[in-house]
């Protein structure tokens, strides 16, 4: 397991490749945990603020000056207390720490700001002691100091990826990077991760890549695959809904099946 941060379970949804339903996955997991009765905190660690928009479209975290200061960037700067940046969402049992474009400037400045200790550990320290059963972190698809913070803070990393050559290499490179980050400070800590296959068309080439991934990562791959179906995904996101709010499309059904698998696995680990 990655460093335990307090008594809560912290999962970081991460990938270095854009357009692989990372935010869709993170928000769906948070909502499912809330519906399962888990007190859940979703952290938007992407300066684009997409998770924030989906969960709280009624608030302009870039344009509203007061709201903009109650976001993750100001927390990492030490300018706002983390508890003042927790917003209640319309989703049952789900709170949000939002983000906005200011976060990109904060991330760029973080390596030079070591007066309060290692910048890699800022998020981990901030999340300790928060009263939540589950914390989900939605990350920007890039390798930055924010990525490093999210790795150090998490108990588990969830990696959405497509079944193609670039994804095979991308997952391998990202896991090597994450393992190196952990080894830098804690050489005895194992990396706990799961891989979710998304945008699956089920052609022969993709089947071959999935088989290759299964040989490489075995039980670290969720059994449920998410089919490629762009229109339903675009429609629910335009309406600031979550994919699981759609009860007609195949991709929504796939995500609900994945969430059933996710919740079942989580409950099993709790009983161990």
N, C-alpha and C positions, 0 to 999 in steps of 0.2 A: 504493500500500500504506500501511497504518497503521504507526506506529512499530515497527520491528523491535526486539524485546526479547531480546537475546542471539542465539543461533543457532537457538533453537527456534521453532516455528510456534505462535502463540497465536490461538485462535479463540474469540470471545465469542458465546454464544447469547443473544439479547436480544429483548425485545418489551415494549411498554407495555400489552399486553392479556393478561389472565389466561385460562387455560383453552384455550390453543392448543398444547398438547403441547410446551412449551418444555423442561421437564425430561426428558420422554421422548426428545426429540431430542438433547439434550446427552449423556445417559447412553448412548444408542444409538451416537452418534458415537464417544464415548470407547472403548466396548467394541469397536467395529469397527476402530478404529485399533490397539488392542492386539492383536486377532486378526490384523491385517495385519503384525504384527511391529514396530510403532512403540512406543517407550517413551513412555507417555502419562500425563499428570497431569490429573485432573478436579478443578476447583476449584468448590466449592459456595459461591457468593456470594449466596445467598438465606438469610436468617435462619430461614426455615421449615424448612430442612435436609432438603428432600425428596430431593435427590440423595444426601445422606449416608445417609438411611434405606434407599434402594434399593440402594446399593452395600455398606453395612455395617450391616444391620439388627441384628446381634448387639451393637452398641455403642450405648449411650444417651448421646448427646453433650450432652443437657440435664441428665439426672439424675445421671450419673456425674461427680463433681467433677474427678477427674484427667483424664478424657477431655475434659471440657468446656473445659479450658484448652489443649487441643491442637487448637484450631479457628481459623478465619480471623480472627475478631474479635480474638483475643489477638495474632495476628501483626500485624494492622494497628495495634494499640496499642503494639507494640514490647515486649510483655510475654513473648512466647514466640518463639524463633527459628523461622523458617519451616520449616527442615528437621526440626524436632522435631514438626511438625504434619502430616507426610506419613505417611499410613497405607497399608499394602499391602492391596489388595482381593482378592477371590477371582477376579476377572477377569484373564485373562492380560495381563501388561504394563501394567496400569492401577493407578495409585496415586490417592489421594484426599486433598485438604485439605478437611476437613468444615466444617460451619457449624452454629450453633445460634441460639437467640433472642437471645443476647448481642450478636450482630452488629448488630441493629437499634439498640441503644444506642450502639455504636461509630460507626455511620454518622451518627447524629444529632450526635455530638460532633466529627466529622471537620472540618467547616468552620472551627471555632474552633481546631483544633490544627495550627498552621502552624510550630511551633518547629523542626521538622526539614525544612522546605521545603514546597512546594505540596502540599496534601492530595490534589489530583487525580492526583498521580504516585506515590502510595504503593505501589499494587499493581504498577505498572510496574517500579519499582525493586526490589521484593521478588522478582519473577520473573526478573530478569536473572541469568544464570549458572546457573540450575537445569539439571540434566542430563536433559533430556527432548527427545524429537523433537517431540512435540505437547502443547500445553496447551489444555484446553477449559474455559471458564468458563460456569457456569450461573448466570444472574442473576435477581434478583427483578423481577417485572413492574411496575416503577415507576421514575420518574426521580428518582434520589438521587445523593449523592456517590459511592456504590458504582457506580452506572451510569457516571458520569463516569470513575472509575478503570478500569473494565472497557474502556471505549472507548479510553482512552489506552494501555492495556496491550496491546491486541489488534492482530494483523496483519490479521484478517478478522472481520467481524460476520456472523452467520447469524441471519436473522429468520424464525421460523415465523409464519404468519398465515393467517387464514381468508379465503375469497373473498366478501366482502360490503362494503358501503359504508363501514362504520366501519373496516374493515381497510385499505381503500385510503387513507383519510385518515390512519389511524394510522401506516402505513408511511411515508407522505410526511412527516408531522410528525416522526416519530422520526429519519428520515434527515436532515432539516433540523437537528434538534437535534444529532445526532452530528457533522455537518459543522461546525456552529458550535463545538462543543466542541474539535474538532481545530484549527480555525482560530485559536482563542483563544491557542494556544501555538505551533502550527506551521502557518503559512498555506500552505506548499508541499506538504503531505502530502495525498495523495488518499485517499478513503474506499473501501476494498475491502469489498464486501458481497455476500451471496447471500440470496435469499428462498425459503422452502419453503412451498408451499401445503398446508394441512392441513384436516381435517374437510370434505372436498369431497364433496358429494352429487350433483354433476353435473347439476343442474337448469338451466333456461335462464337464470335470473337469475345463478347462479354462473358459468356459462360466459361471460356478458357481463362480469362483474367480472374474471374471469381474463384475458379478451382485453384489457381495459383495462389491467390490470397488465402484461401482456406488451408492450403498446405503450409503456408508461412505462419499463419496466425491462429489457426484452429479455433478453440473455444473463445477467442477474443473477438470473434465476429458474430454479431447478432444474426439469428436465423432468418428473421423477417427482412425481405428486400423491399425497397421503395421504388415502384415503377416510375418511368418517365411520363409525365402528363402535365405539360406546362400551363395550359389554359385554366384548369381549376385552381392551381396554385396562384396564378396571377390574379384571378378574380377575388379570392378570399383576402389576399394581401391588400388589394386596392380598397377593400371594405374595412381594413384594419381588423380582420378576423384572424383566427388561427386556423390552420389546415384542418384540424379536427372538428371545426364548426361546420364543415361541408359534409353532408350526409349522402351525397350522390356519387362522387367521383371515386375512381379506383385508388388514386394516390392518397386520398383521405382515409380510405379503408385500410390501406397499407400502413399508414402512420398509426391508426388506432390499434392495429394488430401489433405493431412494434411497441407501442406504449404498454400494451398488456404484457408483452414479453419483458419489457424493462421493469415494470412494477413487480412482476412475479420474481424476477431475479433479485431485485432490491429487498423484497420481503424475505427471500431465502437467505441472503447474506446477513440480515438482521438477526435471524434465528440461529446462526452458526456461532 
